[in-house]
């Protein structure tokens, strides 16, 4: 169980570092701080206290919504922005 919590921490650090790099590029401090706050809050409520739990169907529907939104964004920005939206 401890390794699962450690994996959750590592997976929360990755978006924080990505947002930090984005914030450094745009000279913005607020976005990385908000991301660290969101990551710490989600780790606390979902992994440590286990207060928020989503069912399998809910997670699958959310994933499909994200995929369809991304595909729609890719089709709208066909061309040079295509490479950016894929990444």
PDB file of N, CA, C and O in Angstrom:
ATOM      1  N   UNK A   1       0.815  -1.190   0.000  1.00  0.00           N
ATOM      2  CA  UNK A   1       0.000   0.000   0.000  1.00  0.00           C
ATOM      3  C   UNK A   1       0.859   1.255   0.000  1.00  0.00           C
ATOM      4  O   UNK A   1       0.482   2.271  -0.584  1.00  0.00           O
ATOM      5  N   UNK A   2       1.988   1.188   0.640  1.00  0.00           N
ATOM      6  CA  UNK A   2       2.877   2.351   0.688  1.00  0.00           C
ATOM      7  C   UNK A   2       3.419   2.674  -0.701  1.00  0.00           C
ATOM      8  O   UNK A   2       3.591   3.845  -1.039  1.00  0.00           O
ATOM      9  N   UNK A   3       3.689   1.650  -1.507  1.00  0.00           N
ATOM     10  CA  UNK A   3       4.222   1.907  -2.846  1.00  0.00           C
ATOM     11  C   UNK A   3       3.172   2.563  -3.744  1.00  0.00           C
ATOM     12  O   UNK A   3       3.521   3.346  -4.627  1.00  0.00           O
ATOM     13  N   UNK A   4       1.899   2.256  -3.530  1.00  0.00           N
ATOM     14  CA  UNK A   4       0.837   2.889  -4.309  1.00  0.00           C
ATOM     15  C   UNK A   4       0.754   4.373  -3.962  1.00  0.00           C
ATOM     16  O   UNK A   4       0.567   5.209  -4.846  1.00  0.00           O
ATOM     17  N   UNK A   5       0.892   4.703  -2.679  1.00  0.00           N
ATOM     18  CA  UNK A   5       0.873   6.105  -2.272  1.00  0.00           C
ATOM     19  C   UNK A   5       2.096   6.837  -2.821  1.00  0.00           C
ATOM     20  O   UNK A   5       1.988   7.988  -3.245  1.00  0.00           O
ATOM     21  N   UNK A   6       3.266   6.177  -2.817  1.00  0.00           N
ATOM     22  CA  UNK A   6       4.465   6.790  -3.386  1.00  0.00           C
ATOM     23  C   UNK A   6       4.304   7.034  -4.886  1.00  0.00           C
ATOM     24  O   UNK A   6       4.749   8.059  -5.403  1.00  0.00           O
ATOM     25  N   UNK A   7       3.671   6.096  -5.580  1.00  0.00           N
ATOM     26  CA  UNK A   7       3.412   6.272  -7.003  1.00  0.00           C
ATOM     27  C   UNK A   7       2.472   7.455  -7.242  1.00  0.00           C
ATOM     28  O   UNK A   7       2.651   8.210  -8.197  1.00  0.00           O
ATOM     29  N   UNK A   8       1.481   7.613  -6.381  1.00  0.00           N
ATOM     30  CA  UNK A   8       0.572   8.757  -6.498  1.00  0.00           C
ATOM     31  C   UNK A   8       1.320  10.072  -6.309  1.00  0.00           C
ATOM     32  O   UNK A   8       1.036  11.057  -6.991  1.00  0.00           O
ATOM     33  N   UNK A   9       2.263  10.087  -5.396  1.00  0.00           N
ATOM     34  CA  UNK A   9       3.057  11.301  -5.185  1.00  0.00           C
ATOM     35  C   UNK A   9       3.887  11.615  -6.423  1.00  0.00           C
ATOM     36  O   UNK A   9       3.951  12.764  -6.859  1.00  0.00           O
ATOM     37  N   UNK A  10       4.517  10.600  -6.983  1.00  0.00           N
ATOM     38  CA  UNK A  10       5.343  10.808  -8.176  1.00  0.00           C
ATOM     39  C   UNK A  10       4.489  11.291  -9.341  1.00  0.00           C
ATOM     40  O   UNK A  10       4.901  12.180 -10.086  1.00  0.00           O
ATOM     41  N   UNK A  11       3.299  10.709  -9.504  1.00  0.00           N
ATOM     42  CA  UNK A  11       2.416  11.124 -10.592  1.00  0.00           C
ATOM     43  C   UNK A  11       1.830  12.507 -10.354  1.00  0.00           C
ATOM     44  O   UNK A  11       1.361  13.136 -11.303  1.00  0.00           O
ATOM     45  N   UNK A  12       1.840  12.996  -9.138  1.00  0.00           N
ATOM     46  CA  UNK A  12       1.403  14.364  -8.867  1.00  0.00           C
ATOM     47  C   UNK A  12       2.527  15.370  -9.062  1.00  0.00           C
ATOM     48  O   UNK A  12       2.279  16.540  -9.354  1.00  0.00           O
ATOM     49  N   UNK A  13       3.756  14.914  -8.901  1.00  0.00           N
ATOM     50  CA  UNK A  13       4.900  15.815  -9.068  1.00  0.00           C
ATOM     51  C   UNK A  13       5.115  16.150 -10.546  1.00  0.00           C
ATOM     52  O   UNK A  13       5.556  17.253 -10.867  1.00  0.00           O
ATOM     53  N   UNK A  14       4.813  15.225 -11.436  1.00  0.00           N
ATOM     54  CA  UNK A  14       5.048  15.437 -12.869  1.00  0.00           C
ATOM     55  C   UNK A  14       4.247  16.633 -13.410  1.00  0.00           C
ATOM     56  O   UNK A  14       4.843  17.485 -14.068  1.00  0.00           O
ATOM     57  N   UNK A  15       2.930  16.743 -13.169  1.00  0.00           N
ATOM     58  CA  UNK A  15       2.226  17.949 -13.638  1.00  0.00           C
ATOM     59  C   UNK A  15       2.712  19.220 -12.944  1.00  0.00           C
ATOM     60  O   UNK A  15       2.708  20.297 -13.540  1.00  0.00           O
ATOM     61  N   UNK A  16       3.125  19.093 -11.697  1.00  0.00           N
ATOM     62  CA  UNK A  16       3.647  20.279 -10.991  1.00  0.00           C
ATOM     63  C   UNK A  16       4.920  20.783 -11.655  1.00  0.00           C
ATOM     64  O   UNK A  16       5.095  21.990 -11.827  1.00  0.00           O
ATOM     65  N   UNK A  17       5.800  19.877 -12.025  1.00  0.00           N
ATOM     66  CA  UNK A  17       7.036  20.281 -12.706  1.00  0.00           C
ATOM     67  C   UNK A  17       6.743  20.837 -14.096  1.00  0.00           C
ATOM     68  O   UNK A  17       7.371  21.803 -14.529  1.00  0.00           O
ATOM     69  N   UNK A  18       5.793  20.227 -14.790  1.00  0.00           N
ATOM     70  CA  UNK A  18       5.420  20.732 -16.118  1.00  0.00           C
ATOM     71  C   UNK A  18       4.850  22.137 -16.028  1.00  0.00           C
ATOM     72  O   UNK A  18       5.170  22.999 -16.847  1.00  0.00           O
ATOM     73  N   UNK A  19       4.011  22.363 -15.038  1.00  0.00           N
ATOM     74  CA  UNK A  19       3.438  23.688 -14.856  1.00  0.00           C
ATOM     75  C   UNK A  19       4.503  24.689 -14.425  1.00  0.00           C
ATOM     76  O   UNK A  19       4.444  25.862 -14.794  1.00  0.00           O
ATOM     77  N   UNK A  20       5.471  24.228 -13.648  1.00  0.00           N
ATOM     78  CA  UNK A  20       6.569  25.109 -13.255  1.00  0.00           C
ATOM     79  C   UNK A  20       7.364  25.554 -14.480  1.00  0.00           C
ATOM     80  O   UNK A  20       7.716  26.728 -14.599  1.00  0.00           O
ATOM     81  N   UNK A  21       7.649  24.614 -15.395  1.00  0.00           N
ATOM     82  CA  UNK A  21       8.376  24.990 -16.608  1.00  0.00           C
ATOM     83  C   UNK A  21       7.559  25.959 -17.465  1.00  0.00           C
ATOM     84  O   UNK A  21       8.107  26.902 -18.036  1.00  0.00           O
ATOM     85  N   UNK A  22       6.245  25.724 -17.554  1.00  0.00           N
ATOM     86  CA  UNK A  22       5.382  26.635 -18.297  1.00  0.00           C
ATOM     87  C   UNK A  22       5.359  28.011 -17.635  1.00  0.00           C
ATOM     88  O   UNK A  22       5.408  29.034 -18.317  1.00  0.00           O
ATOM     89  N   UNK A  23       5.284  28.030 -16.323  1.00  0.00           N
ATOM     90  CA  UNK A  23       5.280  29.294 -15.605  1.00  0.00           C
ATOM     91  C   UNK A  23       6.590  30.045 -15.732  1.00  0.00           C
ATOM     92  O   UNK A  23       6.595  31.273 -15.815  1.00  0.00           O
ATOM     93  N   UNK A  24       7.709  29.316 -15.749  1.00  0.00           N
ATOM     94  CA  UNK A  24       9.003  29.965 -15.941  1.00  0.00           C
ATOM     95  C   UNK A  24       9.099  30.593 -17.327  1.00  0.00           C
ATOM     96  O   UNK A  24       9.681  31.665 -17.490  1.00  0.00           O
ATOM     97  N   UNK A  25       8.533  29.931 -18.311  1.00  0.00           N
ATOM     98  CA  UNK A  25       8.570  30.461 -19.671  1.00  0.00           C
ATOM     99  C   UNK A  25       7.712  31.692 -19.849  1.00  0.00           C
ATOM    100  O   UNK A  25       8.001  32.547 -20.686  1.00  0.00           O
ATOM    101  N   UNK A  26       6.643  31.783 -19.052  1.00  0.00           N
ATOM    102  CA  UNK A  26       5.732  32.918 -19.180  1.00  0.00           C
ATOM    103  C   UNK A  26       5.908  33.943 -18.064  1.00  0.00           C
ATOM    104  O   UNK A  26       5.120  34.883 -17.960  1.00  0.00           O
ATOM    105  N   UNK A  27       6.920  33.777 -17.238  1.00  0.00           N
ATOM    106  CA  UNK A  27       7.161  34.654 -16.082  1.00  0.00           C
ATOM    107  C   UNK A  27       5.923  34.759 -15.192  1.00  0.00           C
ATOM    108  O   UNK A  27       5.526  35.848 -14.778  1.00  0.00           O
ATOM    109  N   UNK A  28       5.329  33.612 -14.910  1.00  0.00           N
ATOM    110  CA  UNK A  28       4.119  33.556 -14.096  1.00  0.00           C
ATOM    111  C   UNK A  28       4.371  32.655 -12.891  1.00  0.00           C
ATOM    112  O   UNK A  28       4.860  31.535 -13.040  1.00  0.00           O
ATOM    113  N   UNK A  29       4.044  33.135 -11.721  1.00  0.00           N
ATOM    114  CA  UNK A  29       4.252  32.361 -10.497  1.00  0.00           C
ATOM    115  C   UNK A  29       2.951  31.747 -10.014  1.00  0.00           C
ATOM    116  O   UNK A  29       2.968  30.729  -9.321  1.00  0.00           O
ATOM    117  N   UNK A  30       1.832  32.344 -10.364  1.00  0.00           N
ATOM    118  CA  UNK A  30       0.540  31.917  -9.848  1.00  0.00           C
ATOM    119  C   UNK A  30       0.146  30.520 -10.336  1.00  0.00           C
ATOM    120  O   UNK A  30      -0.345  29.711  -9.549  1.00  0.00           O
ATOM    121  N   UNK A  31       0.351  30.233 -11.602  1.00  0.00           N
ATOM    122  CA  UNK A  31      -0.047  28.946 -12.164  1.00  0.00           C
ATOM    123  C   UNK A  31       0.670  27.763 -11.500  1.00  0.00           C
ATOM    124  O   UNK A  31       0.000  26.799 -11.129  1.00  0.00           O
ATOM    125  N   UNK A  32       1.997  27.787 -11.332  1.00  0.00           N
ATOM    126  CA  UNK A  32       2.645  26.677 -10.627  1.00  0.00           C
ATOM    127  C   UNK A  32       2.195  26.541  -9.168  1.00  0.00           C
ATOM    128  O   UNK A  32       2.069  25.426  -8.660  1.00  0.00           O
ATOM    129  N   UNK A  33       1.953  27.662  -8.500  1.00  0.00           N
ATOM    130  CA  UNK A  33       1.493  27.583  -7.112  1.00  0.00           C
ATOM    131  C   UNK A  33       0.096  26.972  -7.021  1.00  0.00           C
ATOM    132  O   UNK A  33      -0.186  26.194  -6.110  1.00  0.00           O
ATOM    133  N   UNK A  34      -0.772  27.323  -7.958  1.00  0.00           N
ATOM    134  CA  UNK A  34      -2.108  26.722  -7.982  1.00  0.00           C
ATOM    135  C   UNK A  34      -2.043  25.224  -8.272  1.00  0.00           C
ATOM    136  O   UNK A  34      -2.821  24.445  -7.721  1.00  0.00           O
ATOM    137  N   UNK A  35      -1.118  24.830  -9.133  1.00  0.00           N
ATOM    138  CA  UNK A  35      -0.978  23.412  -9.457  1.00  0.00           C
ATOM    139  C   UNK A  35      -0.469  22.617  -8.257  1.00  0.00           C
ATOM    140  O   UNK A  35      -0.939  21.508  -8.006  1.00  0.00           O
ATOM    141  N   UNK A  36       0.473  23.165  -7.526  1.00  0.00           N
ATOM    142  CA  UNK A  36       0.976  22.489  -6.329  1.00  0.00           C
ATOM    143  C   UNK A  36      -0.143  22.371  -5.293  1.00  0.00           C
ATOM    144  O   UNK A  36      -0.295  21.329  -4.656  1.00  0.00           O
ATOM    145  N   UNK A  37      -0.919  23.434  -5.127  1.00  0.00           N
ATOM    146  CA  UNK A  37      -2.053  23.393  -4.193  1.00  0.00           C
ATOM    147  C   UNK A  37      -3.072  22.333  -4.618  1.00  0.00           C
ATOM    148  O   UNK A  37      -3.559  21.572  -3.783  1.00  0.00           O
ATOM    149  N   UNK A  38      -3.395  22.281  -5.915  1.00  0.00           N
ATOM    150  CA  UNK A  38      -4.370  21.302  -6.409  1.00  0.00           C
ATOM    151  C   UNK A  38      -3.851  19.878  -6.249  1.00  0.00           C
ATOM    152  O   UNK A  38      -4.609  18.979  -5.884  1.00  0.00           O
ATOM    153  N   UNK A  39      -2.567  19.669  -6.518  1.00  0.00           N
ATOM    154  CA  UNK A  39      -2.001  18.324  -6.382  1.00  0.00           C
ATOM    155  C   UNK A  39      -1.991  17.877  -4.923  1.00  0.00           C
ATOM    156  O   UNK A  39      -2.343  16.738  -4.618  1.00  0.00           O
ATOM    157  N   UNK A  40      -1.591  18.765  -4.031  1.00  0.00           N
ATOM    158  CA  UNK A  40      -1.571  18.414  -2.604  1.00  0.00           C
ATOM    159  C   UNK A  40      -2.977  18.160  -2.078  1.00  0.00           C
ATOM    160  O   UNK A  40      -3.190  17.238  -1.290  1.00  0.00           O
ATOM    161  N   UNK A  41      -3.932  18.969  -2.506  1.00  0.00           N
ATOM    162  CA  UNK A  41      -5.314  18.785  -2.071  1.00  0.00           C
ATOM    163  C   UNK A  41      -5.878  17.470  -2.577  1.00  0.00           C
ATOM    164  O   UNK A  41      -6.538  16.749  -1.830  1.00  0.00           O
ATOM    165  N   UNK A  42      -5.627  17.153  -3.829  1.00  0.00           N
ATOM    166  CA  UNK A  42      -6.151  15.900  -4.375  1.00  0.00           C
ATOM    167  C   UNK A  42      -5.482  14.686  -3.735  1.00  0.00           C
ATOM    168  O   UNK A  42      -6.144  13.679  -3.484  1.00  0.00           O
ATOM    169  N   UNK A  43      -4.190  14.766  -3.471  1.00  0.00           N
ATOM    170  CA  UNK A  43      -3.520  13.659  -2.777  1.00  0.00           C
ATOM    171  C   UNK A  43      -4.085  13.454  -1.385  1.00  0.00           C
ATOM    172  O   UNK A  43      -4.285  12.321  -0.948  1.00  0.00           O
ATOM    173  N   UNK A  44      -4.341  14.552  -0.691  1.00  0.00           N
ATOM    174  CA  UNK A  44      -4.845  14.449   0.670  1.00  0.00           C
ATOM    175  C   UNK A  44      -6.243  13.833   0.699  1.00  0.00           C
ATOM    176  O   UNK A  44      -6.495  12.909   1.473  1.00  0.00           O
ATOM    177  N   UNK A  45      -7.155  14.338  -0.139  1.00  0.00           N
ATOM    178  CA  UNK A  45      -8.540  13.888  -0.073  1.00  0.00           C
ATOM    179  C   UNK A  45      -8.785  12.543  -0.741  1.00  0.00           C
ATOM    180  O   UNK A  45      -9.674  11.804  -0.316  1.00  0.00           O
ATOM    181  N   UNK A  46      -8.019  12.206  -1.776  1.00  0.00           N
ATOM    182  CA  UNK A  46      -8.284  10.953  -2.479  1.00  0.00           C
ATOM    183  C   UNK A  46      -7.403   9.800  -2.017  1.00  0.00           C
ATOM    184  O   UNK A  46      -7.891   8.680  -1.867  1.00  0.00           O
ATOM    185  N   UNK A  47      -6.130  10.045  -1.791  1.00  0.00           N
ATOM    186  CA  UNK A  47      -5.228   8.941  -1.467  1.00  0.00           C
ATOM    187  C   UNK A  47      -4.975   8.774   0.027  1.00  0.00           C
ATOM    188  O   UNK A  47      -4.840   7.648   0.506  1.00  0.00           O
ATOM    189  N   UNK A  48      -4.910   9.875   0.766  1.00  0.00           N
ATOM    190  CA  UNK A  48      -4.590   9.774   2.181  1.00  0.00           C
ATOM    191  C   UNK A  48      -5.846   9.544   3.028  1.00  0.00           C
ATOM    192  O   UNK A  48      -5.907   8.591   3.804  1.00  0.00           O
ATOM    193  N   UNK A  49      -6.846  10.417   2.877  1.00  0.00           N
ATOM    194  CA  UNK A  49      -8.079  10.288   3.662  1.00  0.00           C
ATOM    195  C   UNK A  49      -9.120   9.391   3.002  1.00  0.00           C
ATOM    196  O   UNK A  49     -10.013   8.881   3.679  1.00  0.00           O
ATOM    197  N   UNK A  50      -9.017   9.192   1.695  1.00  0.00           N
ATOM    198  CA  UNK A  50      -9.963   8.390   0.912  1.00  0.00           C
ATOM    199  C   UNK A  50     -11.409   8.893   1.048  1.00  0.00           C
ATOM    200  O   UNK A  50     -12.343   8.104   1.188  1.00  0.00           O
ATOM    201  N   UNK A  51     -11.567  10.204   1.005  1.00  0.00           N
ATOM    202  CA  UNK A  51     -12.903  10.797   1.085  1.00  0.00           C
ATOM    203  C   UNK A  51     -13.582  10.868  -0.270  1.00  0.00           C
ATOM    204  O   UNK A  51     -14.809  10.796  -0.347  1.00  0.00           O
ATOM    205  N   UNK A  52     -12.819  11.006  -1.330  1.00  0.00           N
ATOM    206  CA  UNK A  52     -13.373  11.119  -2.680  1.00  0.00           C
ATOM    207  C   UNK A  52     -12.997   9.866  -3.453  1.00  0.00           C
ATOM    208  O   UNK A  52     -11.819   9.569  -3.655  1.00  0.00           O
ATOM    209  N   UNK A  53     -14.010   9.143  -3.877  1.00  0.00           N
ATOM    210  CA  UNK A  53     -13.772   7.934  -4.675  1.00  0.00           C
ATOM    211  C   UNK A  53     -14.752   7.925  -5.837  1.00  0.00           C
ATOM    212  O   UNK A  53     -15.952   8.126  -5.650  1.00  0.00           O
ATOM    213  N   UNK A  54     -14.242   7.694  -7.022  1.00  0.00           N
ATOM    214  CA  UNK A  54     -15.085   7.642  -8.210  1.00  0.00           C
ATOM    215  C   UNK A  54     -15.249   6.193  -8.637  1.00  0.00           C
ATOM    216  O   UNK A  54     -14.322   5.392  -8.517  1.00  0.00           O
ATOM    217  N   UNK A  55     -16.426   5.865  -9.133  1.00  0.00           N
ATOM    218  CA  UNK A  55     -16.677   4.519  -9.620  1.00  0.00           C
ATOM    219  C   UNK A  55     -16.051   4.295 -10.990  1.00  0.00           C
ATOM    220  O   UNK A  55     -15.603   5.235 -11.645  1.00  0.00           O
ATOM    221  N   UNK A  56     -16.029   3.057 -11.403  1.00  0.00           N
ATOM    222  CA  UNK A  56     -15.427   2.707 -12.685  1.00  0.00           C
ATOM    223  C   UNK A  56     -16.151   3.372 -13.854  1.00  0.00           C
ATOM    224  O   UNK A  56     -15.509   3.876 -14.775  1.00  0.00           O
ATOM    225  N   UNK A  57     -17.485   3.376 -13.821  1.00  0.00           N
ATOM    226  CA  UNK A  57     -18.253   3.965 -14.915  1.00  0.00           C
ATOM    227  C   UNK A  57     -18.011   5.467 -15.008  1.00  0.00           C
ATOM    228  O   UNK A  57     -17.900   6.016 -16.104  1.00  0.00           O
ATOM    229  N   UNK A  58     -17.932   6.112 -13.887  1.00  0.00           N
ATOM    230  CA  UNK A  58     -17.701   7.560 -13.876  1.00  0.00           C
ATOM    231  C   UNK A  58     -16.353   7.897 -14.486  1.00  0.00           C
ATOM    232  O   UNK A  58     -16.239   8.821 -15.291  1.00  0.00           O
ATOM    233  N   UNK A  59     -15.339   7.149 -14.100  1.00  0.00           N
ATOM    234  CA  UNK A  59     -13.993   7.389 -14.627  1.00  0.00           C
ATOM    235  C   UNK A  59     -13.949   7.124 -16.126  1.00  0.00           C
ATOM    236  O   UNK A  59     -13.328   7.885 -16.868  1.00  0.00           O
ATOM    237  N   UNK A  60     -14.600   6.055 -16.583  1.00  0.00           N
ATOM    238  CA  UNK A  60     -14.598   5.740 -18.008  1.00  0.00           C
ATOM    239  C   UNK A  60     -15.315   6.814 -18.823  1.00  0.00           C
ATOM    240  O   UNK A  60     -14.859   7.168 -19.911  1.00  0.00           O
ATOM    241  N   UNK A  61     -16.420   7.330 -18.316  1.00  0.00           N
ATOM    242  CA  UNK A  61     -17.143   8.389 -19.026  1.00  0.00           C
ATOM    243  C   UNK A  61     -16.294   9.663 -19.082  1.00  0.00           C
ATOM    244  O   UNK A  61     -16.252  10.330 -20.116  1.00  0.00           O
ATOM    245  N   UNK A  62     -15.623  10.003 -17.990  1.00  0.00           N
ATOM    246  CA  UNK A  62     -14.760  11.184 -17.983  1.00  0.00           C
ATOM    247  C   UNK A  62     -13.595  11.032 -18.957  1.00  0.00           C
ATOM    248  O   UNK A  62     -13.238  11.987 -19.648  1.00  0.00           O
ATOM    249  N   UNK A  63     -13.005   9.853 -19.018  1.00  0.00           N
ATOM    250  CA  UNK A  63     -11.902   9.619 -19.955  1.00  0.00           C
ATOM    251  C   UNK A  63     -12.387   9.752 -21.393  1.00  0.00           C
ATOM    252  O   UNK A  63     -11.706  10.362 -22.218  1.00  0.00           O
ATOM    253  N   UNK A  64     -13.555   9.191 -21.708  1.00  0.00           N
ATOM    254  CA  UNK A  64     -14.098   9.311 -23.067  1.00  0.00           C
ATOM    255  C   UNK A  64     -14.409  10.762 -23.414  1.00  0.00           C
ATOM    256  O   UNK A  64     -14.195  11.185 -24.550  1.00  0.00           O
ATOM    257  N   UNK A  65     -14.907  11.523 -22.458  1.00  0.00           N
ATOM    258  CA  UNK A  65     -15.183  12.936 -22.711  1.00  0.00           C
ATOM    259  C   UNK A  65     -13.891  13.693 -23.015  1.00  0.00           C
ATOM    260  O   UNK A  65     -13.865  14.544 -23.904  1.00  0.00           O
ATOM    261  N   UNK A  66     -12.834  13.390 -22.289  1.00  0.00           N
ATOM    262  CA  UNK A  66     -11.546  14.042 -22.532  1.00  0.00           C
ATOM    263  C   UNK A  66     -11.004  13.667 -23.910  1.00  0.00           C
ATOM    264  O   UNK A  66     -10.474  14.519 -24.623  1.00  0.00           O
ATOM    265  N   UNK A  67     -11.137  12.401 -24.283  1.00  0.00           N
ATOM    266  CA  UNK A  67     -10.652  11.955 -25.599  1.00  0.00           C
ATOM    267  C   UNK A  67     -11.427  12.647 -26.715  1.00  0.00           C
ATOM    268  O   UNK A  67     -10.824  13.124 -27.677  1.00  0.00           O
ATOM    269  N   UNK A  68     -12.755  12.708 -26.604  1.00  0.00           N
ATOM    270  CA  UNK A  68     -13.549  13.357 -27.649  1.00  0.00           C
ATOM    271  C   UNK A  68     -13.279  14.850 -27.719  1.00  0.00           C
ATOM    272  O   UNK A  68     -13.260  15.421 -28.810  1.00  0.00           O
ATOM    273  N   UNK A  69     -13.071  15.492 -26.579  1.00  0.00           N
ATOM    274  CA  UNK A  69     -12.737  16.909 -26.568  1.00  0.00           C
ATOM    275  C   UNK A  69     -11.393  17.145 -27.256  1.00  0.00           C
ATOM    276  O   UNK A  69     -11.237  18.103 -28.013  1.00  0.00           O
ATOM    277  N   UNK A  70     -10.425  16.265 -26.990  1.00  0.00           N
ATOM    278  CA  UNK A  70      -9.103  16.398 -27.600  1.00  0.00           C
ATOM    279  C   UNK A  70      -9.163  16.159 -29.103  1.00  0.00           C
ATOM    280  O   UNK A  70      -8.526  16.881 -29.870  1.00  0.00           O
ATOM    281  N   UNK A  71      -9.919  15.155 -29.530  1.00  0.00           N
ATOM    282  CA  UNK A  71     -10.051  14.885 -30.961  1.00  0.00           C
ATOM    283  C   UNK A  71     -10.728  16.069 -31.656  1.00  0.00           C
ATOM    284  O   UNK A  71     -10.320  16.458 -32.750  1.00  0.00           O
ATOM    285  N   UNK A  72     -11.763  16.647 -31.026  1.00  0.00           N
ATOM    286  CA  UNK A  72     -12.414  17.818 -31.601  1.00  0.00           C
ATOM    287  C   UNK A  72     -11.464  18.999 -31.709  1.00  0.00           C
ATOM    288  O   UNK A  72     -11.517  19.754 -32.679  1.00  0.00           O
ATOM    289  N   UNK A  73     -10.590  19.163 -30.709  1.00  0.00           N
ATOM    290  CA  UNK A  73      -9.605  20.244 -30.744  1.00  0.00           C
ATOM    291  C   UNK A  73      -8.594  20.015 -31.858  1.00  0.00           C
ATOM    292  O   UNK A  73      -8.194  20.960 -32.538  1.00  0.00           O
ATOM    293  N   UNK A  74      -8.183  18.775 -32.047  1.00  0.00           N
ATOM    294  CA  UNK A  74      -7.225  18.458 -33.116  1.00  0.00           C
ATOM    295  C   UNK A  74      -7.846  18.722 -34.483  1.00  0.00           C
ATOM    296  O   UNK A  74      -7.186  19.283 -35.357  1.00  0.00           O
ATOM    297  N   UNK A  75      -9.098  18.331 -34.683  1.00  0.00           N
ATOM    298  CA  UNK A  75      -9.745  18.530 -35.974  1.00  0.00           C
ATOM    299  C   UNK A  75     -10.004  20.005 -36.258  1.00  0.00           C
ATOM    300  O   UNK A  75      -9.996  20.416 -37.418  1.00  0.00           O
ATOM    301  N   UNK A  76     -10.236  20.816 -35.210  1.00  0.00           N
ATOM    302  CA  UNK A  76     -10.453  22.236 -35.390  1.00  0.00           C
ATOM    303  C   UNK A  76      -9.173  22.961 -35.782  1.00  0.00           C
ATOM    304  O   UNK A  76      -9.217  23.924 -36.548  1.00  0.00           O
ATOM    305  N   UNK A  77      -8.054  22.519 -35.274  1.00  0.00           N
ATOM    306  CA  UNK A  77      -6.776  23.201 -35.510  1.00  0.00           C
ATOM    307  C   UNK A  77      -5.875  22.363 -36.411  1.00  0.00           C
ATOM    308  O   UNK A  77      -4.720  22.099 -36.076  1.00  0.00           O
ATOM    309  N   UNK A  78      -6.397  21.960 -37.522  1.00  0.00           N
ATOM    310  CA  UNK A  78      -5.620  21.124 -38.444  1.00  0.00           C
ATOM    311  C   UNK A  78      -4.522  21.962 -39.050  1.00  0.00           C
ATOM    312  O   UNK A  78      -4.791  23.063 -39.528  1.00  0.00           O
ATOM    313  N   UNK A  79      -3.299  21.483 -39.047  1.00  0.00           N
ATOM    314  CA  UNK A  79      -2.185  22.218 -39.633  1.00  0.00           C
ATOM    315  C   UNK A  79      -1.042  22.345 -38.645  1.00  0.00           C
ATOM    316  O   UNK A  79      -0.624  21.374 -38.015  1.00  0.00           O
ATOM    317  N   UNK A  80      -0.547  23.568 -38.527  1.00  0.00           N
ATOM    318  CA  UNK A  80       0.606  23.791 -37.661  1.00  0.00           C
ATOM    319  C   UNK A  80       0.265  23.569 -36.190  1.00  0.00           C
ATOM    320  O   UNK A  80       1.108  23.087 -35.433  1.00  0.00           O
ATOM    321  N   UNK A  81      -0.940  23.908 -35.775  1.00  0.00           N
ATOM    322  CA  UNK A  81      -1.348  23.713 -34.385  1.00  0.00           C
ATOM    323  C   UNK A  81      -1.621  22.245 -34.085  1.00  0.00           C
ATOM    324  O   UNK A  81      -1.785  21.878 -32.922  1.00  0.00           O
ATOM    325  N   UNK A  82      -1.672  21.395 -35.114  1.00  0.00           N
ATOM    326  CA  UNK A  82      -1.908  19.971 -34.909  1.00  0.00           C
ATOM    327  C   UNK A  82      -0.802  19.347 -34.075  1.00  0.00           C
ATOM    328  O   UNK A  82      -1.081  18.545 -33.184  1.00  0.00           O
ATOM    329  N   UNK A  83       0.428  19.694 -34.345  1.00  0.00           N
ATOM    330  CA  UNK A  83       1.551  19.133 -33.600  1.00  0.00           C
ATOM    331  C   UNK A  83       1.507  19.575 -32.146  1.00  0.00           C
ATOM    332  O   UNK A  83       1.873  18.803 -31.259  1.00  0.00           O
ATOM    333  N   UNK A  84       1.073  20.782 -31.887  1.00  0.00           N
ATOM    334  CA  UNK A  84       0.987  21.275 -30.518  1.00  0.00           C
ATOM    335  C   UNK A  84      -0.140  20.571 -29.765  1.00  0.00           C
ATOM    336  O   UNK A  84       0.031  20.210 -28.601  1.00  0.00           O
ATOM    337  N   UNK A  85      -1.290  20.371 -30.414  1.00  0.00           N
ATOM    338  CA  UNK A  85      -2.408  19.744 -29.728  1.00  0.00           C
ATOM    339  C   UNK A  85      -2.190  18.257 -29.494  1.00  0.00           C
ATOM    340  O   UNK A  85      -2.785  17.691 -28.577  1.00  0.00           O
ATOM    341  N   UNK A  86      -1.353  17.611 -30.297  1.00  0.00           N
ATOM    342  CA  UNK A  86      -1.037  16.193 -30.074  1.00  0.00           C
ATOM    343  C   UNK A  86      -0.160  16.045 -28.843  1.00  0.00           C
ATOM    344  O   UNK A  86      -0.344  15.133 -28.037  1.00  0.00           O
ATOM    345  N   UNK A  87       0.793  16.951 -28.710  1.00  0.00           N
ATOM    346  CA  UNK A  87       1.702  16.891 -27.570  1.00  0.00           C
ATOM    347  C   UNK A  87       0.937  17.256 -26.340  1.00  0.00           C
ATOM    348  O   UNK A  87       1.501  17.274 -25.245  1.00  0.00           O
TER     349      UNK A  87
END
